[in-house]
């Protein structure tokens, strides 16, 4: 049976301060890999793994004063406590840098800020 987390029960903190109005968080981990082929063959015989990158987005209703105050080369940590009932999981993004902020406000809707970040690791 799959584990389902509810956004309404989950919470996110930045450097220990709660972020209000979180609409969603998503991330991806990209690992650089190089295929190794046998001499005279087109079949892969091994893989060499290299560096990895963590990129993420945090969507917030209107804006986050804490994230807006971060600028330049300031390092921060994001902790996402994902919950649904008694099921809980914690994601920790270490050594984050803010890379981009976008804001969208459309007719009949609410404002939403999207904060893009990179992290050294997610655990």
C-alpha positions as CSV (number, residue, x, y, z in Angstrom):
1,X,0.0,0.0,0.0
2,X,1.5,3.4,-0.9
3,X,2.4,6.0,1.7
4,X,0.3,9.2,1.2
5,X,1.2,12.4,2.9
6,X,-1.3,15.3,3.3
7,X,-0.2,18.9,2.7
8,X,-2.7,20.1,5.3
9,X,-1.0,18.0,8.0
10,X,2.6,18.6,6.9
11,X,4.9,21.5,7.9
12,X,8.1,23.2,6.6
13,X,10.7,25.2,8.6
14,X,13.5,27.3,7.3
15,X,16.4,27.6,9.8
16,X,13.9,26.5,12.5
17,X,11.3,29.1,11.7
18,X,7.9,27.8,10.5
19,X,6.9,28.8,6.9
20,X,3.2,29.7,6.9
21,X,1.0,29.1,3.8
22,X,3.1,26.3,2.2
23,X,1.2,25.0,-0.8
24,X,3.8,22.4,-1.9
25,X,7.4,21.3,-2.0
26,X,9.1,19.3,-4.7
27,X,12.7,18.3,-5.4
28,X,14.9,16.2,-7.5
29,X,18.2,14.6,-7.1
30,X,20.3,14.3,-10.2
31,X,23.3,12.0,-10.2
32,X,25.9,12.2,-13.0
33,X,26.7,8.8,-14.4
34,X,29.0,7.6,-17.2
35,X,28.6,4.3,-18.9
36,X,31.6,2.0,-19.4
37,X,31.7,-0.3,-22.4
38,X,33.7,-3.4,-23.1
39,X,36.3,-3.0,-25.9
40,X,34.7,-3.7,-29.2
41,X,31.2,-4.0,-27.7
42,X,28.1,-1.9,-27.6
43,X,26.9,-3.3,-24.3
44,X,27.4,-1.5,-21.1
45,X,29.5,-3.4,-18.6
46,X,29.7,-0.9,-15.8
47,X,28.6,2.6,-14.6
48,X,30.8,5.2,-13.0
49,X,28.9,7.5,-10.7
50,X,30.0,11.1,-10.0
51,X,28.6,14.2,-8.3
52,X,25.0,14.7,-7.5
53,X,22.8,17.9,-7.4
54,X,19.7,18.6,-5.4
55,X,17.2,21.1,-6.8
56,X,13.9,22.0,-5.2
57,X,10.9,24.4,-5.2
58,X,8.9,25.6,-2.3
59,X,5.5,27.1,-3.2
60,X,4.0,29.5,-0.6
61,X,0.6,31.3,-0.5
62,X,1.4,35.0,-1.1
63,X,5.0,35.1,0.3
64,X,7.3,34.1,3.1
65,X,9.0,36.9,5.0
66,X,11.8,34.4,6.1
67,X,12.6,33.3,2.6
68,X,12.3,36.9,1.3
69,X,14.9,38.0,3.9
70,X,17.5,35.5,2.5
71,X,19.7,37.0,-0.1
72,X,22.9,36.5,-2.0
73,X,25.1,33.8,-0.7
74,X,23.3,33.1,2.6
75,X,23.1,29.4,3.5
76,X,20.0,28.0,5.1
77,X,18.4,24.7,6.0
78,X,14.9,23.5,5.1
79,X,13.1,20.8,7.1
80,X,9.9,19.3,5.7
81,X,7.8,17.2,8.2
82,X,5.5,15.2,6.0
83,X,2.5,13.7,7.8
84,X,-0.7,11.8,7.3
85,X,-2.4,10.5,10.4
86,X,0.2,8.5,12.3
87,X,2.6,8.2,9.3
88,X,5.4,10.7,9.4
89,X,8.6,11.3,7.4
90,X,11.2,14.1,7.7
91,X,13.2,15.5,4.8
92,X,16.1,17.7,5.6
93,X,17.8,19.9,2.9
94,X,21.3,20.9,4.0
95,X,23.3,23.9,2.9
96,X,20.6,25.5,0.7
97,X,21.0,28.5,-1.5
98,X,18.1,30.5,-2.9
99,X,18.4,30.6,-6.7
100,X,15.1,32.2,-7.9
101,X,11.9,33.6,-6.7
102,X,8.8,34.0,-8.8
103,X,5.4,35.4,-7.9
104,X,2.0,34.9,-9.6
105,X,-1.2,36.7,-8.9
106,X,-4.1,36.1,-11.3
107,X,-7.7,37.4,-11.5
108,X,-9.9,35.7,-9.0
109,X,-7.0,33.9,-7.4
110,X,-4.5,34.2,-4.6
111,X,-0.9,35.2,-4.9
112,X,1.7,32.4,-4.8
113,X,5.4,32.7,-4.5
114,X,7.7,30.0,-5.7
115,X,11.2,29.8,-4.2
116,X,13.8,27.7,-6.1
117,X,16.7,26.4,-4.1
118,X,19.7,24.1,-4.4
119,X,21.0,22.0,-1.6
120,X,24.2,20.0,-0.8
121,X,22.1,17.0,0.2
122,X,18.7,15.7,1.1
123,X,18.3,13.2,3.9
